[in-house]
Amino acid sequence: MTHRHFHPAHSHGHAAGDGHHHGPLAPHPAQAAPWSILRMSLAGRLGAAVAVCAVMWLIVALAMRPS
């Protein structure tokens, strides 16, 4: 699939697949993750889970309060 752009000053075409500059067998280079739940300690993960549950129960309680 190819498409062309015509502008007053220039024209250029784009073909599908442009932008990749490595071979099909070469993988993308690894990138450092800024944050990962897998790097948290067990206590940190449990604390985060408890906090998420507390927020969700608060939403439920607010939604079910008598008006």
The first five atom37 places (N, CA, C, CB, O) and aatype in JSON, in Angstrom:
{
  "aatype": [12, 16, 8, 1, 8, 13, 8, 14, 0, 8, 15, 8, 7, 8, 0, 0, 7, 3, 7, 8, 8, 8, 7, 14, 10, 0, 14, 8, 14, 0, 5, 0, 0, 14, 17, 15, 9, 10, 1, 12, 15, 10, 0, 7, 1, 10, 7, 0, 0, 19, 0, 19, 4, 0, 19, 12, 17, 10, 9, 19, 0, 10, 0, 12, 1, 14, 15],
  "atom_mask": [
    [1, 1, 1, 1, 1],
    [1, 1, 1, 1, 1],
    [1, 1, 1, 1, 1],
    [1, 1, 1, 1, 1],
    [1, 1, 1, 1, 1],
    [1, 1, 1, 1, 1],
    [1, 1, 1, 1, 1],
    [1, 1, 1, 1, 1],
    [1, 1, 1, 1, 1],
    [1, 1, 1, 1, 1],
    [1, 1, 1, 1, 1],
    [1, 1, 1, 1, 1],
    [1, 1, 1, 0, 1],
    [1, 1, 1, 1, 1],
    [1, 1, 1, 1, 1],
    [1, 1, 1, 1, 1],
    [1, 1, 1, 0, 1],
    [1, 1, 1, 1, 1],
    [1, 1, 1, 0, 1],
    [1, 1, 1, 1, 1],
    [1, 1, 1, 1, 1],
    [1, 1, 1, 1, 1],
    [1, 1, 1, 0, 1],
    [1, 1, 1, 1, 1],
    [1, 1, 1, 1, 1],
    [1, 1, 1, 1, 1],
    [1, 1, 1, 1, 1],
    [1, 1, 1, 1, 1],
    [1, 1, 1, 1, 1],
    [1, 1, 1, 1, 1],
    [1, 1, 1, 1, 1],
    [1, 1, 1, 1, 1],
    [1, 1, 1, 1, 1],
    [1, 1, 1, 1, 1],
    [1, 1, 1, 1, 1],
    [1, 1, 1, 1, 1],
    [1, 1, 1, 1, 1],
    [1, 1, 1, 1, 1],
    [1, 1, 1, 1, 1],
    [1, 1, 1, 1, 1],
    [1, 1, 1, 1, 1],
    [1, 1, 1, 1, 1],
    [1, 1, 1, 1, 1],
    [1, 1, 1, 0, 1],
    [1, 1, 1, 1, 1],
    [1, 1, 1, 1, 1],
    [1, 1, 1, 0, 1],
    [1, 1, 1, 1, 1],
    [1, 1, 1, 1, 1],
    [1, 1, 1, 1, 1],
    [1, 1, 1, 1, 1],
    [1, 1, 1, 1, 1],
    [1, 1, 1, 1, 1],
    [1, 1, 1, 1, 1],
    [1, 1, 1, 1, 1],
    [1, 1, 1, 1, 1],
    [1, 1, 1, 1, 1],
    [1, 1, 1, 1, 1],
    [1, 1, 1, 1, 1],
    [1, 1, 1, 1, 1],
    [1, 1, 1, 1, 1],
    [1, 1, 1, 1, 1],
    [1, 1, 1, 1, 1],
    [1, 1, 1, 1, 1],
    [1, 1, 1, 1, 1],
    [1, 1, 1, 1, 1],
    [1, 1, 1, 1, 1]
  ],
  "atom_positions": [
    [[0.85, -1.17, 0.0], [0.0, 0.0, 0.0], [0.89, 1.23, 0.0], [-0.96, 0.0, 1.22], [1.65, 1.45, 0.95]],
    [[0.81, 2.02, -1.02], [1.62, 3.22, -1.16], [0.7, 4.42, -1.33], [2.6, 3.1, -2.36], [-0.33, 4.33, -1.99]],
    [[1.07, 5.53, -0.72], [0.32, 6.76, -0.93], [1.3, 7.9, -1.11], [-0.63, 7.03, 0.25], [2.44, 7.84, -0.66]],
    [[0.85, 8.95, -1.76], [1.7, 10.08, -2.05], [1.09, 11.35, -1.47], [1.92, 10.23, -3.57], [-0.13, 11.49, -1.37]],
    [[1.97, 12.26, -1.1], [1.56, 13.58, -0.64], [2.12, 14.6, -1.63], [2.06, 13.86, 0.83], [3.29, 14.52, -2.01]],
    [[1.3, 15.53, -2.03], [1.77, 16.6, -2.9], [1.59, 17.92, -2.16], [1.02, 16.6, -4.26], [0.47, 18.31, -1.84]],
    [[2.68, 18.58, -1.92], [2.67, 19.88, -1.26], [3.25, 20.89, -2.24], [3.49, 19.85, 0.09], [3.96, 20.5, -3.17]],
    [[2.96, 22.16, -2.07], [3.47, 23.16, -3.01], [4.99, 23.12, -3.15], [3.04, 24.54, -2.58], [5.5, 23.31, -4.26]],
    [[5.72, 22.89, -2.08], [7.18, 22.96, -2.14], [7.82, 21.63, -2.51], [7.72, 23.43, -0.82], [8.91, 21.62, -3.08]],
    [[7.18, 20.51, -2.2], [7.8, 19.21, -2.45], [6.74, 18.12, -2.48], [8.86, 18.91, -1.37], [5.59, 18.34, -2.11]],
    [[7.14, 16.95, -2.91], [6.26, 15.79, -2.85], [7.09, 14.6, -2.4], [5.58, 15.51, -4.23], [8.29, 14.51, -2.69]],
    [[6.46, 13.7, -1.71], [7.15, 12.5, -1.26], [6.13, 11.38, -1.09], [7.91, 12.75, 0.07], [4.95, 11.63, -0.85]],
    [[6.6, 10.15, -1.23], [5.72, 9.0, -1.09], [6.07, 8.19, 0.14], [0.0, 0.0, 0.0], [7.2, 8.25, 0.63]],
    [[5.11, 7.45, 0.61], [5.32, 6.56, 1.76], [4.86, 5.17, 1.36], [4.56, 7.07, 3.03], [3.76, 5.01, 0.84]],
    [[5.69, 4.18, 1.59], [5.29, 2.8, 1.35], [5.11, 2.12, 2.7], [6.34, 2.05, 0.48], [5.76, 2.48, 3.68]],
    [[4.25, 1.13, 2.73], [4.04, 0.38, 3.98], [5.35, -0.27, 4.39], [2.92, -0.69, 3.82], [6.04, -0.86, 3.55]],
    [[5.7, -0.18, 5.65], [6.93, -0.8, 6.14], [8.08, 0.17, 6.26], [0.0, 0.0, 0.0], [9.13, -0.19, 6.81]],
    [[7.93, 1.39, 5.77], [9.01, 2.37, 5.94], [9.19, 2.66, 7.42], [8.72, 3.68, 5.15], [8.22, 2.65, 8.18]],
    [[10.43, 2.9, 7.82], [10.68, 3.25, 9.2], [11.43, 2.18, 9.96], [0.0, 0.0, 0.0], [12.07, 2.49, 10.96]],
    [[11.36, 0.94, 9.53], [12.13, -0.11, 10.18], [13.46, -0.25, 9.46], [11.35, -1.46, 10.18], [13.51, -0.42, 8.24]],
    [[14.53, -0.16, 10.23], [15.86, -0.2, 9.63], [16.69, -1.35, 10.17], [16.57, 1.11, 9.87], [17.9, -1.21, 10.34]],
    [[16.05, -2.47, 10.43], [16.8, -3.66, 10.83], [16.25, -4.83, 10.03], [16.68, -3.93, 12.38], [15.16, -4.76, 9.47]],
    [[17.03, -5.89, 9.97], [16.61, -7.06, 9.21], [15.43, -7.75, 9.86], [0.0, 0.0, 0.0], [15.15, -7.53, 11.04]],
    [[14.72, -8.6, 9.11], [13.56, -9.28, 9.66], [13.9, -10.24, 10.79], [12.84, -10.01, 8.58], [13.03, -10.55, 11.61]],
    [[15.13, -10.72, 10.85], [15.51, -11.67, 11.9], [16.14, -10.98, 13.11], [16.48, -12.68, 11.34], [16.33, -11.62, 14.14]],
    [[16.46, -9.7, 13.0], [17.08, -8.97, 14.11], [15.97, -8.4, 15.0], [18.02, -7.82, 13.57], [15.11, -7.67, 14.5]],
    [[15.97, -8.7, 16.28], [14.93, -8.17, 17.16], [15.17, -6.7, 17.49], [14.86, -8.98, 18.46], [16.26, -6.17, 17.27]],
    [[14.15, -6.08, 18.0], [14.3, -4.7, 18.46], [15.19, -4.69, 19.7], [12.92, -4.04, 18.75], [15.14, -5.64, 20.48]],
    [[15.99, -3.67, 19.89], [16.85, -3.62, 21.08], [16.01, -3.47, 22.35], [17.85, -2.46, 20.98], [14.95, -2.85, 22.34]],
    [[16.5, -4.05, 23.43], [15.79, -3.97, 24.71], [15.81, -2.54, 25.23], [16.42, -4.93, 25.74], [16.79, -1.82, 25.06]],
    [[14.72, -2.15, 25.86], [14.63, -0.82, 26.45], [14.39, -0.97, 27.94], [13.5, 0.03, 25.77], [13.65, -1.85, 28.37]],
    [[15.0, -0.11, 28.7], [14.84, -0.16, 30.15], [13.43, 0.29, 30.53], [15.9, 0.72, 30.86], [12.97, 1.33, 30.07]],
    [[12.76, -0.49, 31.36], [11.43, -0.13, 31.83], [11.57, 0.85, 32.99], [10.61, -1.4, 32.25], [12.31, 0.57, 33.93]],
    [[10.87, 1.99, 32.95], [11.0, 2.95, 34.04], [10.39, 2.44, 35.34], [10.34, 4.25, 33.65], [10.82, 2.82, 36.43]],
    [[9.38, 1.56, 35.23], [8.74, 1.02, 36.43], [8.16, -0.34, 36.08], [7.64, 1.98, 36.97], [7.64, -0.53, 34.98]],
    [[8.25, -1.26, 36.99], [7.67, -2.58, 36.77], [7.16, -3.13, 38.1], [8.71, -3.55, 36.15], [7.84, -3.04, 39.12]],
    [[5.95, -3.68, 38.07], [5.4, -4.28, 39.29], [6.22, -5.49, 39.71], [3.92, -4.68, 39.07], [6.23, -5.86, 40.88]],
    [[6.9, -6.11, 38.76], [7.71, -7.28, 39.07], [8.95, -6.92, 39.89], [8.13, -7.99, 37.8], [9.54, -7.79, 40.54]],
    [[9.34, -5.65, 39.87], [10.5, -5.22, 40.64], [10.13, -4.77, 42.05], [11.21, -4.09, 39.92], [11.01, -4.47, 42.86]],
    [[8.84, -4.73, 42.34], [8.4, -4.33, 43.68], [8.59, -5.5, 44.64], [6.91, -3.87, 43.67], [8.55, -6.66, 44.24]],
    [[8.79, -5.18, 45.9], [8.88, -6.24, 46.91], [7.5, -6.85, 47.13], [9.46, -5.68, 48.25], [6.49, -6.27, 46.72]],
    [[7.47, -8.0, 47.77], [6.19, -8.65, 48.06], [5.32, -7.75, 48.93], [6.42, -10.01, 48.75], [4.12, -7.62, 48.69]],
    [[5.92, -7.13, 49.93], [5.17, -6.22, 50.8], [4.62, -5.03, 50.01], [6.06, -5.73, 51.96], [3.5, -4.59, 50.24]],
    [[5.41, -4.53, 49.08], [4.96, -3.41, 48.25], [3.8, -3.8, 47.36], [0.0, 0.0, 0.0], [2.84, -3.03, 47.2]],
    [[3.87, -5.0, 46.77], [2.78, -5.47, 45.91], [1.51, -5.7, 46.72], [3.19, -6.76, 45.19], [0.42, -5.34, 46.28]],
    [[1.65, -6.3, 47.9], [0.48, -6.53, 48.74], [-0.13, -5.2, 49.21], [0.84, -7.39, 49.96], [-1.35, -5.05, 49.24]],
    [[0.72, -4.25, 49.56], [0.24, -2.93, 49.96], [-0.5, -2.23, 48.83], [0.0, 0.0, 0.0], [-1.53, -1.61, 49.05]],
    [[0.03, -2.33, 47.62], [-0.62, -1.73, 46.46], [-1.97, -2.4, 46.2], [0.28, -1.82, 45.21], [-2.94, -1.73, 45.87]],
    [[-2.02, -3.73, 46.33], [-3.28, -4.45, 46.12], [-4.32, -4.04, 47.16], [-3.04, -5.96, 46.18], [-5.49, -3.86, 46.82]],
    [[-3.91, -3.91, 48.41], [-4.84, -3.49, 49.47], [-5.33, -2.06, 49.2], [-4.15, -3.57, 50.87], [-6.51, -1.77, 49.4]],
    [[-4.44, -1.19, 48.76], [-4.84, 0.19, 48.46], [-5.84, 0.24, 47.3], [-3.61, 1.04, 48.13], [-6.82, 0.98, 47.37]],
    [[-5.6, -0.54, 46.26], [-6.53, -0.58, 45.12], [-7.88, -1.12, 45.56], [-5.95, -1.45, 43.97], [-8.92, -0.58, 45.18]],
    [[-7.87, -2.18, 46.36], [-9.13, -2.75, 46.87], [-9.89, -1.74, 47.72], [-8.86, -4.02, 47.68], [-11.11, -1.62, 47.61]],
    [[-9.17, -1.01, 48.57], [-9.82, -0.01, 49.42], [-10.48, 1.08, 48.59], [-8.8, 0.6, 50.39], [-11.59, 1.5, 48.89]],
    [[-9.8, 1.53, 47.56], [-10.37, 2.57, 46.68], [-11.6, 2.03, 45.97], [-9.32, 3.06, 45.65], [-12.6, 2.73, 45.85]],
    [[-11.53, 0.8, 45.49], [-12.68, 0.22, 44.79], [-13.88, 0.05, 45.73], [-12.3, -1.13, 44.16], [-15.01, 0.32, 45.33]],
    [[-13.65, -0.4, 46.98], [-14.74, -0.53, 47.94], [-15.31, 0.83, 48.3], [-14.26, -1.26, 49.21], [-16.51, 0.96, 48.53]],
    [[-14.47, 1.85, 48.35], [-14.96, 3.2, 48.62], [-15.9, 3.66, 47.51], [-13.78, 4.18, 48.78], [-16.93, 4.27, 47.77]],
    [[-15.53, 3.36, 46.27], [-16.4, 3.72, 45.14], [-17.73, 2.99, 45.24], [-15.7, 3.38, 43.79], [-18.78, 3.58, 45.01]],
    [[-17.69, 1.7, 45.58], [-18.93, 0.93, 45.74], [-19.78, 1.51, 46.86], [-18.61, -0.57, 46.01], [-20.98, 1.68, 46.7]],
    [[-19.16, 1.81, 48.0], [-19.9, 2.35, 49.14], [-20.53, 3.69, 48.79], [-18.98, 2.5, 50.35], [-21.67, 3.96, 49.17]],
    [[-19.8, 4.54, 48.07], [-20.36, 5.83, 47.68], [-21.51, 5.67, 46.69], [-19.27, 6.72, 47.06], [-22.48, 6.42, 46.73]],
    [[-21.39, 4.69, 45.8], [-22.44, 4.47, 44.81], [-23.71, 3.91, 45.44], [-21.95, 3.53, 43.72], [-24.81, 4.16, 44.94]],
    [[-23.59, 3.16, 46.54], [-24.74, 2.5, 47.14], [-25.31, 3.25, 48.34], [-24.36, 1.11, 47.56], [-26.25, 2.77, 48.98]],
    [[-24.77, 4.41, 48.67], [-25.28, 5.15, 49.83], [-26.71, 5.62, 49.55], [-24.36, 6.36, 50.16], [-27.07, 5.92, 48.42]],
    [[-27.49, 5.68, 50.6], [-28.89, 6.14, 50.4], [-28.9, 7.63, 50.05], [-29.74, 5.88, 51.69], [-28.1, 8.41, 50.55]],
    [[-29.81, 7.98, 49.19], [-29.86, 9.38, 48.76], [-30.85, 10.2, 49.53], [-30.19, 9.47, 47.32], [-31.0, 11.4, 49.27]]
  ]
}
